[in-house]
Amino acid sequence: MSNVDPSEMSRRQQMVATYRMAKQVYPRTGLLLLATFLVGAGLGFLLFFFVLPGDGTLALVFSIIGSVMVGLLALVIVFGRRAQSAAYKQMEGTPGAGARALMTLRRGWKTDQVIAFNKQQDLVHRVVGPPGIVLVGEGNPNRLKQLLANEERRHARVASEVPIHTVIVGDGEGQVPLPRLVKHVTKLGRSLRGAELTDVLGRLRAIDASRPNIPIPKGPVPTSMKGMRGQMRGR
């Protein structure tokens, strides 16, 4: 994938980049999208043709327009899911994949990549949002337990009244698979609101000021679809 920030791309560039990424992982993406559009348009035509009152040329025209709209809607939905799945597949197994997924969280969330690590390249990221503080670990689960425990104590010193959640990314028992990470984090509850969130972020700066500069792992981020959805909404 290109290293260009999706937010700096035009609508066309975002869509092309997203399609290429999906096609690289799923070579039959083009055929799937074509089939999706044709099936959606066909069903849409039947729906509008038999539901709309009247007959003749006007009814036919409205049915065709409606079928195209239904086909495009189905295409966009399937394209979005396929592109997101492709992005996660590209990220799985790469250092910092969890952090890059968390960067897609919307307004009201603050993600800090690699706030802690060890020689074995186990990583801990931090998300601050409505649920409180969420510490997300990537790497060996056994080593991460100690790393996460250390960070939990460190954060509790400056934000003892704030809920602190710990999550380990992975496919094992008690872990959260990468494709479900963002959804899992957003469903942890709601403990902080606007002013409280700002206050917590201010207190956490004291911890961050003492940390060394850490090189952030780079890789594909599923933000191209996020950017494309924003463009489609008329951002």
C-alpha positions in Angstrom: 0.0 0.0 0.0 1.0 3.6 -0.5 2.5 5.5 2.5 0.4 8.6 1.5 -2.0 9.7 4.3 -5.5 8.8 3.1 -6.7 12.2 4.4 -4.5 13.8 1.8 -5.9 11.8 -1.1 -8.8 12.8 -3.4 -12.0 10.8 -3.4 -10.9 8.9 -6.5 -7.4 8.2 -5.1 -8.9 6.8 -1.9 -11.3 4.5 -3.8 -8.6 3.3 -6.2 -6.1 2.7 -3.3 -8.7 0.8 -1.3 -9.7 -1.3 -4.3 -6.1 -2.2 -5.1 -5.5 -3.2 -1.5 -8.6 -5.4 -1.4 -7.8 -7.0 -4.8 -4.2 -7.8 -3.6 -5.6 -9.8 -0.7 -8.8 -11.1 -2.5 -8.0 -11.4 -6.3 -11.7 -12.0 -7.1 -12.8 -8.7 -5.6 -13.8 -7.2 -9.0 -16.0 -10.2 -9.8 -17.6 -10.1 -6.3 -18.4 -6.4 -6.7 -19.8 -6.8 -10.2 -22.0 -9.7 -9.0 -23.1 -7.7 -6.0 -24.2 -4.8 -8.1 -26.0 -6.9 -10.7 -27.9 -8.9 -8.0 -28.7 -5.8 -6.0 -29.9 -3.9 -9.1 -32.0 -6.9 -10.3 -33.7 -7.2 -6.9 -34.2 -3.4 -6.8 -35.8 -3.4 -10.2 -38.2 -6.0 -9.3 -39.1 -4.3 -6.1 -39.7 -0.9 -7.6 -41.4 -2.2 -10.7 -44.0 -4.1 -8.8 -44.4 -1.7 -5.9 -44.6 1.6 -7.7 -48.1 2.6 -8.8 -48.9 3.0 -12.4 -47.3 1.5 -15.5 -45.7 2.6 -18.8 -42.5 4.5 -19.5 -42.5 6.6 -16.3 -42.8 3.5 -14.1 -40.0 1.8 -16.1 -37.7 4.9 -15.7 -38.2 5.1 -12.0 -37.6 1.3 -11.7 -34.3 1.6 -13.5 -33.2 4.5 -11.4 -34.2 2.8 -8.2 -32.4 -0.5 -9.3 -29.2 1.4 -9.9 -29.3 3.0 -6.5 -30.0 -0.3 -4.8 -27.2 -1.9 -6.7 -24.7 0.9 -5.8 -25.7 0.7 -2.1 -25.1 -3.1 -2.1 -21.8 -2.6 -3.8 -20.6 0.0 -1.3 -21.6 -2.1 1.7 -19.8 -5.2 0.3 -16.8 -3.2 -0.8 -16.4 -1.7 2.6 -16.5 -5.0 4.4 -14.2 -6.7 1.9 -11.7 -3.7 2.1 -11.7 -3.7 5.9 -11.2 -7.5 6.0 -8.3 -7.1 3.5 -6.7 -4.4 5.6 -6.8 -6.5 8.8 -5.3 -9.5 6.9 -2.4 -7.4 5.7 -1.8 -6.1 9.3 -2.1 -9.4 11.1 1.3 -10.6 12.4 3.1 -7.3 11.9 4.4 -5.3 14.9 2.1 -2.5 15.9 -0.9 -3.9 14.0 -3.2 -3.3 17.0 -2.2 0.3 17.3 -2.8 0.9 13.6 -6.3 -0.6 13.9 -7.0 1.6 17.0 -6.0 4.7 15.0 -9.3 4.4 13.1 -11.3 5.3 16.3 -13.3 8.4 15.8 -13.4 11.7 17.6 -13.5 11.4 21.3 -10.7 8.8 21.5 -6.9 9.4 21.9 -4.6 6.6 20.9 -0.9 6.6 21.9 1.2 4.0 20.2 3.9 2.0 22.0 3.9 3.5 25.4 5.9 0.5 26.7 7.9 -2.4 25.2 10.6 -4.9 26.0 13.6 -6.5 24.3 11.4 -9.2 22.8 9.4 -6.5 21.0 6.2 -7.0 23.0 4.3 -3.7 22.9 1.7 -1.9 24.9 -0.5 0.9 23.4 -2.9 3.2 25.2 -6.3 4.4 24.3 -8.1 7.0 26.3 -11.8 7.5 25.7 -15.3 7.1 27.2 -14.5 3.8 28.9 -11.4 5.3 30.6 -7.9 4.1 30.0 -7.4 1.0 27.8 -4.0 -0.6 27.7 -3.6 -2.8 24.7 -0.8 -5.4 24.5 0.6 -7.1 21.5 3.1 -10.0 21.6 3.7 -13.0 23.9 0.7 -13.2 26.3 2.9 -14.4 29.2 5.4 -11.6 28.9 2.7 -9.1 28.3 1.0 -9.8 31.7 4.0 -8.2 33.6 4.3 -5.4 31.1 0.6 -4.5 31.3 0.7 -4.8 35.1 3.5 -2.3 35.3 1.7 0.1 33.1 -1.5 -0.3 35.0 0.2 0.6 38.3 2.0 3.6 36.7 -1.3 5.0 35.3 -3.2 4.3 38.6 -0.7 6.7 40.4 -2.0 9.7 38.4 -5.6 8.5 37.6 -6.6 6.2 40.4 -10.3 7.0 40.1 -10.3 6.3 36.3 -11.2 2.7 35.1 -8.2 1.0 33.6 -8.8 -1.8 31.2 -6.2 -4.2 29.8 -6.6 -6.0 26.5 -4.3 -8.5 24.7 -4.5 -8.8 21.0 -4.5 -12.3 19.7 -6.5 -15.4 18.9 -6.0 -17.3 22.1 -8.3 -17.7 25.1 -9.1 -14.4 26.8 -7.6 -12.4 23.9 -9.2 -10.2 21.4 -8.7 -10.9 17.6 -7.4 -8.0 15.6 -10.5 -7.6 13.4 -12.6 -7.3 16.6 -10.3 -5.0 18.6 -11.9 -1.6 17.8 -15.4 -2.9 18.4 -14.3 -4.5 21.7 -12.7 -1.3 22.9 -15.7 0.8 22.0 -18.0 -1.5 24.0 -16.1 -1.3 27.3 -18.6 1.2 28.7 -18.8 4.9 29.3 -17.1 6.4 32.4 -15.5 9.6 31.1 -17.1 12.6 29.4 -15.8 15.7 27.7 -14.2 17.7 30.6 -13.2 14.5 32.5 -11.5 13.2 29.4 -9.5 16.4 29.0 -8.4 16.3 32.6 -7.2 12.7 32.4 -5.2 13.4 29.2 -3.6 16.3 31.0 -2.5 14.1 33.9 -1.2 11.4 31.6 1.2 13.9 30.1 3.3 13.7 33.3 3.9 10.0 32.6 4.6 10.5 28.9 7.1 13.2 29.5 9.4 10.8 31.2 9.3 8.2 28.4 12.1 7.9 25.8 11.3 8.4 22.2 10.1 5.1 20.7 10.2 4.4 16.9 6.6 3.6 15.8 6.2 0.5 13.7 4.8 1.3 10.3 2.5 -0.7 8.0 -0.9 -0.7 6.3 -3.7 1.0 8.1 -7.4 0.5 7.3 -8.0 4.2 7.2 -8.5 4.4 3.5 -12.0 3.0 3.9 -12.7 5.4 6.7 -11.6 8.3 4.6 -13.7 7.0 1.6 -16.8 6.7 3.8 -16.3 10.3 5.0 -16.1 11.5 1.4 -19.3 9.6 0.5 -21.1 11.2 3.4 -20.1 14.6 1.9 -17.5 15.4 4.5 
